Amino acid sequence: DFATPRAILTGHDYEITCATICAELGLVISGSKEGPCLIHSMNGDLLRTLEGPETLQGPENCLRPKLIQASREGHCVIYYENGLFCVFSVNGRLQATMETDDKIR
């Protein structure tokens, strides 16, 4: 037997650096090296783009997602390479941010 993909997720322009699956909500959330995080359905439909805080965006302060985790309650926590944590709702709304100087793995 050969395994076939359930869906092909598209939308990133650069390599994927982190991803998570929230089976309870039927979502796949992924982040790329130089771009935003994307929320897809498990069927492959692009649902939302998660943009970081506007004040930190720009070529010199590009937000590079490093870690992503989603909860079954509909929250998504993203840790960016520059030490910034962001919490988003699955509707794409930025809920909170926090900066840290600690190295998170």
C-alpha positions as CSV (number, residue, x, y, z in Angstrom):
1,D,0.0,0.0,0.0
2,F,1.1,3.5,-0.8
3,A,0.3,6.4,1.4
4,T,-1.3,9.4,-0.4
5,P,-1.5,12.9,1.1
6,R,-4.8,13.9,2.4
7,A,-4.2,17.5,1.2
8,I,-1.5,19.7,-0.2
9,L,-1.2,23.0,1.7
10,T,0.0,26.0,-0.3
11,G,0.6,29.7,0.4
12,H,4.1,30.1,1.8
13,D,6.8,31.7,-0.3
14,Y,9.7,30.4,1.8
15,E,10.6,27.2,3.6
16,I,8.4,26.1,6.5
17,T,10.1,26.5,9.9
18,C,7.4,25.3,12.2
19,A,3.9,23.7,12.1
20,T,1.2,22.3,14.4
21,I,-2.0,20.4,13.9
22,C,-5.1,21.0,16.0
23,A,-7.2,17.9,15.2
24,E,-10.0,19.0,17.5
25,L,-10.6,22.1,15.4
26,G,-9.5,20.6,12.1
27,L,-6.7,23.1,11.6
28,V,-3.1,23.1,10.4
29,I,-1.0,26.2,11.4
30,S,2.4,26.7,9.8
31,G,5.1,29.4,9.8
32,S,7.7,30.1,7.1
33,K,11.2,31.5,7.3
34,E,10.4,35.0,5.9
35,G,6.7,35.2,6.1
36,P,3.5,35.1,8.1
37,C,1.9,32.1,9.7
38,L,-1.0,30.5,7.8
39,I,-4.0,28.6,9.1
40,H,-5.3,25.9,6.8
41,S,-8.2,23.5,7.1
42,M,-7.3,19.8,7.1
43,N,-8.7,19.7,3.6
44,G,-6.1,22.2,2.4
45,D,-8.1,25.4,2.3
46,L,-6.3,28.5,3.3
47,L,-8.4,30.1,6.0
48,R,-6.3,32.9,7.6
49,T,-3.0,34.7,7.7
50,L,-1.6,35.5,11.2
51,E,0.4,38.8,11.0
52,G,2.6,39.8,13.9
53,P,2.4,43.3,15.5
54,E,2.6,46.0,12.9
55,T,5.2,48.0,14.8
56,L,7.8,45.3,14.5
57,Q,7.3,44.5,10.8
58,G,9.6,45.6,8.0
59,P,12.6,44.1,6.3
60,E,14.9,44.9,9.2
61,N,12.6,43.4,11.8
62,C,11.0,40.6,9.9
63,L,9.1,38.3,12.3
64,R,10.5,34.8,11.8
65,P,8.3,32.2,13.5
66,K,10.2,29.5,15.4
67,L,7.6,27.6,17.4
68,I,3.8,27.3,17.1
69,Q,1.3,25.6,19.4
70,A,-2.5,25.6,19.1
71,S,-5.0,24.7,21.8
72,R,-8.4,23.0,21.4
73,E,-10.0,26.2,22.8
74,G,-8.9,28.1,19.6
75,H,-5.8,29.9,20.8
76,C,-2.5,29.9,18.9
77,V,0.8,30.8,20.5
78,I,3.7,31.7,18.3
79,Y,7.3,32.3,19.4
80,Y,9.3,34.4,17.0
81,E,13.1,34.3,16.5
82,N,13.5,37.8,18.0
83,G,12.1,36.7,21.4
84,L,8.5,37.8,20.9
85,F,5.5,35.6,21.9
86,C,2.1,36.3,20.3
87,V,-1.2,34.8,21.1
88,F,-3.8,34.8,18.3
89,S,-7.4,33.6,18.1
90,V,-8.2,31.1,15.3
91,N,-10.0,34.0,13.7
92,G,-6.7,35.7,13.2
93,R,-7.0,38.4,15.9
94,L,-3.9,39.2,17.9
95,Q,-4.8,38.7,21.5
96,A,-1.6,39.5,23.4
97,T,2.2,39.9,23.0
98,M,5.2,39.5,25.3
99,E,8.9,39.9,24.8
100,T,11.5,37.8,26.4
101,D,15.3,37.7,26.4
102,D,15.4,34.0,27.3
103,K,16.3,31.3,24.7
104,I,13.2,29.2,24.1
105,R,13.5,25.7,22.6
